[in-house]
Amino acid sequence: MENQFFTWDALSALAGASLLTFFIVQYTKVLVDQWRVIPTDIYALIIAYFVLLAAQLATGANASDWKLYVLTFANSFLVAAAAGQIQNKSLKPPGDNGERWLR
């Protein structure tokens, strides 16, 4: 599976999970914003939870173990925050404050 960008193991890690969360939120937040149901950061948290949960279950985690859901919930905050930072850096890259990062 070397020719795949995402693997279940990669989605279990912070970088892979946050990148997929970023992509899902970016492509679907217009629909969520139309409903005005939840803020984008809470939406990202929900997406992060399901990305991490799917990755854990796909890599063999015990679905009947309650600790899986609690730990996934805690880790989803980190993933959602990292996805938000990806959003910030994509809108304002380093060195984009009037000075050039590399001259």
C-alpha positions as a LaTeX table, in Angstrom:
\begin{tabular}{lrrr}
\hline
Residue & $x$ (\AA) & $y$ (\AA) & $z$ (\AA) \\
\hline
Met1 & 0.00 & 0.00 & 0.00 \\
Glu2 & 2.88 & 2.36 & $-0.57$ \\
Asn3 & 0.98 & 4.09 & $-3.38$ \\
Gln4 & $-1.72$ & 5.45 & $-1.07$ \\
Phe5 & $-1.60$ & 8.86 & 0.53 \\
Phe6 & $-3.60$ & 7.87 & 3.58 \\
Thr7 & $-3.36$ & 4.57 & 5.41 \\
Trp8 & $-5.14$ & 3.51 & 8.58 \\
Asp9 & $-1.87$ & 3.75 & 10.46 \\
Ala10 & $-1.27$ & 7.27 & 9.12 \\
Leu11 & $-4.79$ & 8.28 & 10.15 \\
Ser12 & $-4.07$ & 7.03 & 13.65 \\
Ala13 & $-1.28$ & 9.60 & 13.94 \\
Leu14 & $-1.72$ & 13.31 & 14.57 \\
Ala15 & $-0.45$ & 14.47 & 11.18 \\
Gly16 & $-2.64$ & 12.18 & 9.08 \\
Ala17 & $-5.76$ & 12.61 & 11.18 \\
Ser18 & $-5.44$ & 16.39 & 11.30 \\
Leu19 & $-4.84$ & 16.65 & 7.55 \\
Leu20 & $-7.89$ & 14.53 & 6.72 \\
Thr21 & $-9.95$ & 16.46 & 9.26 \\
Phe22 & $-8.83$ & 19.72 & 7.64 \\
Phe23 & $-9.81$ & 18.48 & 4.17 \\
Ile24 & $-13.22$ & 17.15 & 5.26 \\
Val25 & $-14.08$ & 20.34 & 7.15 \\
Gln26 & $-12.94$ & 22.59 & 4.29 \\
Tyr27 & $-14.98$ & 20.72 & 1.70 \\
Thr28 & $-18.13$ & 20.43 & 3.81 \\
Lys29 & $-18.27$ & 23.47 & 6.10 \\
Val30 & $-20.30$ & 25.50 & 3.59 \\
Leu31 & $-23.11$ & 22.97 & 3.95 \\
Val32 & $-22.85$ & 23.05 & 7.74 \\
Asp33 & $-22.74$ & 26.86 & 7.75 \\
Gln34 & $-25.99$ & 26.94 & 5.74 \\
Trp35 & $-27.71$ & 25.04 & 8.54 \\
Arg36 & $-26.12$ & 27.26 & 11.24 \\
Val37 & $-26.31$ & 24.35 & 13.62 \\
Ile38 & $-22.81$ & 24.29 & 15.12 \\
Pro39 & $-19.66$ & 26.42 & 14.92 \\
Thr40 & $-16.86$ & 25.25 & 12.65 \\
Asp41 & $-14.51$ & 24.39 & 15.52 \\
Ile42 & $-17.09$ & 22.06 & 17.09 \\
Tyr43 & $-17.75$ & 20.58 & 13.65 \\
Ala44 & $-14.00$ & 19.95 & 13.26 \\
Leu45 & $-13.97$ & 18.25 & 16.65 \\
Ile46 & $-16.77$ & 15.90 & 15.58 \\
Ile47 & $-15.03$ & 15.10 & 12.29 \\
Ala48 & $-11.73$ & 14.49 & 14.12 \\
Tyr49 & $-13.47$ & 12.12 & 16.51 \\
Phe50 & $-14.90$ & 10.00 & 13.71 \\
Val51 & $-11.64$ & 10.00 & 11.73 \\
Leu52 & $-9.71$ & 8.80 & 14.78 \\
Leu53 & $-12.37$ & 6.30 & 15.78 \\
Ala54 & $-12.49$ & 4.80 & 12.28 \\
Ala55 & $-8.69$ & 4.56 & 12.19 \\
Gln56 & $-8.54$ & 2.88 & 15.59 \\
Leu57 & $-11.25$ & 0.37 & 14.73 \\
Ala58 & $-9.69$ & $-0.35$ & 11.34 \\
Thr59 & $-6.33$ & $-1.11$ & 12.94 \\
Gly60 & $-7.82$ & $-3.64$ & 15.33 \\
Ala61 & $-9.01$ & $-1.77$ & 18.42 \\
Asn62 & $-11.62$ & $-3.48$ & 20.56 \\
Ala63 & $-14.96$ & $-1.79$ & 19.82 \\
Ser64 & $-16.44$ & $-2.94$ & 23.12 \\
Asp65 & $-13.71$ & $-1.26$ & 25.21 \\
Trp66 & $-15.06$ & 2.00 & 26.66 \\
Lys67 & $-11.52$ & 3.39 & 27.00 \\
Leu68 & $-11.24$ & 3.55 & 23.21 \\
Tyr69 & $-14.06$ & 6.11 & 23.02 \\
Val70 & $-12.79$ & 8.25 & 25.89 \\
Leu71 & $-9.24$ & 8.37 & 24.57 \\
Thr72 & $-10.47$ & 9.05 & 21.04 \\
Phe73 & $-12.56$ & 11.93 & 22.37 \\
Ala74 & $-9.54$ & 13.41 & 24.17 \\
Asn75 & $-7.31$ & 13.01 & 21.12 \\
Ser76 & $-9.91$ & 14.57 & 18.84 \\
Phe77 & $-9.28$ & 17.92 & 20.55 \\
Leu78 & $-5.62$ & 17.75 & 19.56 \\
Val79 & $-6.46$ & 16.73 & 16.00 \\
Ala80 & $-9.08$ & 19.49 & 15.61 \\
Ala81 & $-6.62$ & 22.07 & 16.97 \\
Ala82 & $-3.94$ & 20.89 & 14.55 \\
Ala83 & $-6.43$ & 21.04 & 11.68 \\
Gly84 & $-7.28$ & 24.60 & 12.71 \\
Gln85 & $-3.59$ & 25.47 & 12.64 \\
Ile86 & $-3.33$ & 24.03 & 9.13 \\
Gln87 & $-6.21$ & 26.36 & 8.19 \\
Asn88 & $-4.41$ & 29.35 & 9.73 \\
Lys89 & $-1.15$ & 28.59 & 7.95 \\
Ser90 & $-2.89$ & 28.07 & 4.62 \\
Leu91 & $-4.53$ & 31.49 & 4.87 \\
Lys92 & $-1.44$ & 33.25 & 6.21 \\
Pro93 & 1.77 & 31.41 & 5.40 \\
Pro94 & 4.91 & 32.06 & 7.43 \\
Gly95 & 6.62 & 35.28 & 6.40 \\
Asp96 & 3.48 & 36.74 & 4.88 \\
Asn97 & 3.51 & 39.76 & 7.19 \\
Gly98 & 4.92 & 42.25 & 4.74 \\
Glu99 & 8.40 & 40.78 & 4.89 \\
Arg100 & 9.50 & 37.88 & 2.80 \\
Trp101 & 10.46 & 34.74 & 4.68 \\
Leu102 & 13.31 & 34.03 & 2.27 \\
Arg103 & 15.10 & 36.80 & 0.46 \\
\hline
\end{tabular}
